[in-house]
Amino acid sequence: MLFEETIEVKQTPKAVFTFATDFSNLCKWDSRIVDAVQVTPGPVRLDTRFEVIMDFAGFEVAFEYTVTEYKPWGRAVLTGASRLATAVDVITVQRTATGTRLTWRALIRLQGRLAYLDPLLRLLLLPRIKGTIEGFGEQLERLADGHPRDRRPGGTGHGSLRVIGTEV
């Protein structure tokens, strides 16, 4: 299933890109994330790896993500794999008149015999995904104000979610 979310925030493209591509920040704004750590030392760049433990339809599933494309302050692709699913997250940022527009595309596919459950995955995940991008925007605002908070459960409607379908 392919999701696309877009939000505009009053931050610089560099700040938005840096925060978004550091998947160890996921716990700060996505309530579905149980834990997220950067495995590769140093700044985020091509081939940086993260371990992300996600509440995946009621089960804790460990994903290993790798940065497979990295164009600073513009576009990054992080590819994840677990025993149940694969994920490809494409993050793009663009400067706007008032800050930055972030677009996050996530393709999630169940593996093997579970692939036939993709339509069910859509029903299970859609309600939980709505609001996560708004939580991202709220977290950026909190960081700018010096008041970060972990595990934002959702937002106040500053973004939009479009479910595109199950194919790329």
C-alpha positions in Angstrom: 0.0 0.0 0.0 1.3 3.4 -0.9 0.6 6.4 1.3 1.4 10.0 0.6 1.3 12.7 3.3 2.1 16.4 2.8 2.6 19.2 5.4 3.8 22.8 5.4 5.8 24.0 8.4 7.5 27.3 9.4 11.0 25.8 9.4 13.9 25.8 7.0 14.3 23.0 4.5 17.5 22.0 6.3 15.8 21.7 9.7 12.9 19.7 8.3 15.1 17.4 6.2 17.6 16.8 9.1 14.8 16.0 11.5 12.8 13.8 9.1 15.7 11.7 7.8 17.0 10.9 11.3 14.7 8.0 12.0 15.8 7.9 15.7 13.3 10.9 15.9 10.3 8.7 14.9 9.4 8.1 18.6 9.0 11.9 19.1 6.1 12.2 16.7 4.7 8.8 15.6 2.8 6.9 18.3 3.1 3.7 16.3 6.9 3.6 17.0 7.9 1.7 20.1 11.6 2.4 19.7 14.0 3.7 17.1 17.8 3.9 17.2 20.5 4.8 14.8 22.8 1.8 14.3 25.5 3.5 12.2 27.6 6.2 14.0 27.9 9.7 12.8 25.5 12.1 11.0 22.8 10.7 8.7 24.0 10.1 5.2 23.9 7.4 2.5 24.0 3.9 4.0 23.1 5.0 7.5 21.1 2.3 9.3 18.4 2.5 11.9 16.5 -0.2 13.9 12.9 0.8 14.3 10.4 -1.2 16.4 6.9 -0.6 15.3 3.5 -1.5 16.6 2.3 -3.2 13.5 -1.4 -4.1 13.8 -0.9 -5.0 17.4 2.4 -6.8 17.1 5.9 -5.4 17.8 7.9 -5.8 14.6 11.6 -4.8 14.2 12.4 -3.1 10.9 16.0 -2.4 9.8 16.1 0.8 7.7 18.9 1.9 5.4 19.3 5.3 3.8 19.5 4.3 0.1 19.4 7.8 -1.4 20.4 11.1 0.3 20.4 14.5 -1.4 20.8 17.0 1.5 17.9 19.3 2.1 16.0 17.9 -0.8 15.3 14.2 -1.0 16.0 11.0 0.9 14.9 7.4 0.5 15.0 5.0 3.4 14.3 1.3 2.7 13.1 -1.0 5.5 12.7 -4.7 6.0 11.3 -6.9 8.7 10.1 -10.5 8.9 6.6 -9.4 8.0 6.9 -6.5 5.6 9.1 -4.2 3.5 8.8 -0.4 3.5 10.2 2.3 1.2 9.9 5.9 2.6 10.6 8.7 0.2 11.0 12.1 2.0 11.1 15.3 -0.1 11.3 18.9 1.1 10.8 22.1 -0.8 11.1 25.7 0.3 7.9 27.7 0.3 7.1 31.4 0.9 6.5 30.7 4.6 8.8 27.8 5.3 9.0 24.2 4.0 6.7 21.7 2.4 7.4 18.1 3.3 6.0 15.2 1.3 6.4 11.7 2.7 5.6 8.7 0.6 5.6 5.3 2.2 5.1 2.1 0.3 4.4 -0.8 2.7 4.2 -4.4 1.4 3.5 -7.5 3.4 5.9 -10.4 2.7 5.3 -13.9 1.3 2.0 -15.5 2.1 0.9 -12.4 4.0 0.8 -10.4 0.8 -2.8 -11.2 0.2 -3.6 -9.3 3.4 -2.6 -6.0 1.9 -6.2 -4.8 1.7 -6.7 -5.6 5.4 -3.4 -3.8 6.1 -5.0 -0.7 4.6 -8.0 -0.9 6.9 -5.8 -1.5 10.0 -3.2 1.2 9.3 -5.2 4.0 7.7 -6.8 5.3 10.9 -3.4 5.1 12.7 -1.5 6.9 9.9 -3.9 9.8 9.7 -2.5 12.5 12.0 1.1 11.2 12.2 2.3 13.9 9.7 0.5 16.5 11.7 2.3 15.2 14.8 5.6 15.6 12.9 4.7 19.3 12.2 3.8 19.8 15.9 7.0 18.3 17.0 9.0 20.6 14.7 7.2 23.6 16.2 7.9 22.3 19.7 11.6 21.8 18.9 11.7 25.4 17.5 10.1 26.6 20.8 12.5 24.4 22.9 9.8 22.1 24.1 10.2 18.7 22.5 7.7 16.0 23.5 7.8 12.3 22.8 5.2 10.2 21.0 2.8 12.7 19.6 -0.5 10.9 19.1 -1.7 13.1 16.2 -2.2 16.6 15.2 -4.6 19.4 14.5 -5.1 19.3 10.8 -2.1 21.0 9.3 -1.4 18.3 6.8 -3.2 16.0 4.3 -3.1 12.3 3.7 -3.7 10.6 0.4 -3.9 6.9 0.1 -2.8 6.2 -3.4 -3.2 2.4 -3.6 -1.2 -0.8 -3.4 1.1 -0.3 -6.4 3.9 2.1 -7.1 
